[in-house]
Amino acid sequence: MGHDAFTALKRGSATGLPTSTTTTTTTTTRGRTTATRGKQIKKTFNNLKLTILCGFVTILVLRGTVGIGGLTGSPDADVNAQKIAEETNRILAEIRSDDEPSDPNEPPEPDINPNVTYTLGPKISNWDYERKSWLAKNPEFPSHINGKARVLLVTGSPPKPCDNPIGDHYLLKSIKNKIDYCRIHGIEIVYNLAHLDKELAGYWAKLPLIRRLMLSHPEVEWIWWLDSDALFTDMVFEIPLWKYNNHNLVIHGYPDLLFDQKSWIALNTGSFLFRNCQWSLDLLDAWAPMGPKGPIRDEAGKILTANLKGRPAFEADDQSALIYLLISKKDEWMDKVFVENSYYLHGYWAGLVDRYEEMMEKYHPGLGDERWPFVTHFVGCKPCGSYGDYAVERCLRSMERAFNFADNQVLRLYGFRHRGLLSPKIKRIRNETTTPLEFVDRFDIRHSTRGGQSGL
Amino acid sequence: MGHDAFTALKRGSATGLPTSTTTTTTTTTRGRTTATRGKQIKKTFNNLKLTILCGFVTILVLRGTVGIGGLTGSPDADVNAQKIAEETNRILAEIRSDDEPSDPNEPPEPDINPNVTYTLGPKISNWDYERKSWLAKNPEFPSHINGKARVLLVTGSPPKPCDNPIGDHYLLKSIKNKIDYCRIHGIEIVYNLAHLDKELAGYWAKLPLIRRLMLSHPEVEWIWWLDSDALFTDMVFEIPLWKYNNHNLVIHGYPDLLFDQKSWIALNTGSFLFRNCQWSLDLLDAWAPMGPKGPIRDEAGKILTANLKGRPAFEADDQSALIYLLISKKDEWMDKVFVENSYYLHGYWAGLVDRYEEMMEKYHPGLGDERWPFVTHFVGCKPCGSYGDYAVERCLRSMERAFNFADNQVLRLYGFRHRGLLSPKIKRIRNETTTPLEFVDRFDIRHSTRGGQSGL
């Protein structure tokens, strides 16, 4: 099923997999002796692409160099440059390579026994009580501040440099975008660059991470997972947490797609919130068993494909597994799950990025829905991987547009905006004055949100 | 003086320029018709290096590809790969290029008149009063929270992808490191990716940015500039703001180097704090006039080189200009400047990165000085530029070590550490338990710092 898995994974991402994490899979599996043939083919394609890419860049840049009045560099400069290039490549190769000397004191990787259900860790059964008493003992770490629940936004990317060099630049822009939103709305951020669990690599990595953060941050009420390829595009909108007082999982999706059609894209696991409570730990435990890499994940994939509408044949992914769990154990879980679609907690990019100009003309930030999407999620783009389901150019352009569309909302306070949605350059939108505070009162989103609507 | 300026700029950064921002200069000036010959030579060298780098990567990756059981890809895969590569290059070129259609509504760039002193904006003279009354009117945005002054950490990097592809990966690791420190210590972050002022490009860009942030964030008491190539390496240490109650600028340096030797590296402008007050606005105004690109900056550079010990001949940089201002107008400014060297507000990397193992053996975080440096600053490395003063390999290794050294202090709460200071991989340092909260009380830095020493 190797080749099926490869092509399926490809088509799969086109229709709803969290891509940043899919990329992680690629990274993790690179160089593994246990790699399936499908993975090997994929890896070969990736390397091939990187090869050709670099060839082109070489020509491109060489043309540029010759363009600038010939090669003015002296011979030693050439030598010097060559030395630096060699060194950079050595380090690049070393950092990318997987063959680090593993610590001798370290226990060998446990072999997963397919007959024993995989668990995220020792069963914790009294978390609500433990957490409550901890909060009582630590009043300086309240779970609510001025009546607002404490939220921790969690995102991340592979530990190693992207296969596609420009990928890291967009990861940087993506976290800058999240830093801005979270500063404005008083949300803390954890950016993960590590693989906590070898078995749950790839798009499954978020499960052990979320569990770990719940247990290490009892002061946090909500843990919000957001893929690295999702950008905030409404800097004013705030999640209406009051709506979810009786729920423990908030995820974007459509109940009819979920229960009537059993569609494998009924929910999107690129952006969801878990309440820090026993129920969430239990759901994570029920969700995880299909995750372990290798035979378990491969076999589980067949079950998911057989039961979910539209799902191509490939290894089990976290999104399909959650959908399958909620469908098959509806009575057990659904009363605490809020399937949200009144705003774009996850907004599929393809339908949104071309409408930004129209939105700016007709509407204003703070709406969060199709009029001004809260989150634009670049499902299927894989900027960090060297393989994408969409034309790379369209993805990069669209991400640049989304970033600048959002950044304009941030720059407004400072009196600037981007020259265009495709331009990293900015321009003034008002002159400097001797009375700058009037603009703070008018344009600081934190003030305007308090006043309800923003006028942005 | 073109060639002088180039070689000088190179030597210069080797001995103390904020390199990330130096890189910005390179980026900004690329393709400018007004570029001096020195800049052109530099640009040509950079392109040449990128060319050769890509050549090597091509060979490197091609070898890797062939290594994996030959080219298993089908013909259409090749075509597909080639198409993607072409697209990526087009976008890369477009995003890097400077030739965006400038907005017709936009006023033309003002020509700087050398006879008129450059200013950062209209003179603001009553900021202390204005800010004070604003704070009184907006009690929900206090400048102090639980007695702690509100601090805004400001950093940034060029708007465009790095010339050296791995540079963006280290910018990502650098901001992840800052996100961790600032989450733990309740500091807000602004990450700047834009050029606010065309004239003050490069290492001067921080001046208009800091002024703008003071005026847009009256609730912020201290604005802390930190270069993108500086990493927090003591996640426990906190700046002793109480020491600076009577000061408005805190900067790392040595008074004897400053006033006795008039050394151009007496202070380092890679990490410093400004109080949000009239005095700081005035100092920025007095600091800025040497900044405008072109003849003014070039001429000012000659004055600085003539007056500062050890300064090579090159255009005026923000660090030399500040040193020169404080030396020549000591009585006017110094009583409000705190020259700090009791801990590493800026720590020069070369002397520190090889001692991390020794530090871990002998000391613990929270000291902030040579025993456990608060900040490790990679002066002269320019990971984002394609040119560095130190061997690229040594820089990348050292940055990787510094990042992991710091990350171990963060991962401890979660029960992990890096396999080695050069490894992006992590390993467990304790088993999962059913009573995780005991570890929160023991290892959450925010708890330990309250209790004074950390025991980390």
Interface residues (C-beta under 8 A of the other chain):
Chain A: Q40 I41 K43 T44 F45 N47 L48 K49 L50 T51 I52 L53 C54 G55 F56 V57 T58 L60 V61 L62 G64 T65 I68 G69 L71 T72 G73 A77 D78 A81 Q82 K83 I84 A85 E86 E87 T88 N89 R90 I91 L92 A93 I95 E100 P101 S102 D103 E106 G121 P122 K123 I124 S125 E130 R131 W134 N138 E140 F141 S157 P159 K160 P161 C162 N164 P165 I166 D168 H169 L171 L172 K173 I175 K176 I179 D180 R183 E188 I189 V190 Y191 L193 A194 H195 L196 R212 L213 L215 S216 H217 P218 S386 Y387 G388 A391 V392 E393 L396 R397 E400 D407 L411 L413 Y414 G415 F416 R419 G420 L422 S423 P424 K425 I426 K427 E432 T433 T434 T435 P436 L437 F439 V440 D444 R446 H447 R450
Chain B: Q40 I41 K43 T44 F45 N47 L48 K49 L50 T51 I52 L53 C54 G55 F56 V57 T58 L60 V61 L62 G64 T65 I68 G69 L71 T72 G73 A77 D78 A81 Q82 K83 I84 A85 E86 E87 T88 N89 R90 I91 L92 A93 I95 E100 S102 D103 E106 G121 P122 K123 I124 S125 E130 R131 W134 N138 E140 F141 S157 P159 K160 P161 C162 N164 P165 I166 D168 H169 L171 L172 K173 I175 K176 I179 D180 R183 E188 I189 V190 Y191 L193 A194 H195 L196 R212 L213 L215 S216 H217 P218 S386 Y387 G388 A391 V392 E393 L396 R397 E400 D407 L411 L413 Y414 G415 F416 R419 G420 L422 S423 P424 K425 I426 K427 E432 T433 T434 T435 P436 L437 F439 V440 D444 R446 H447 R450
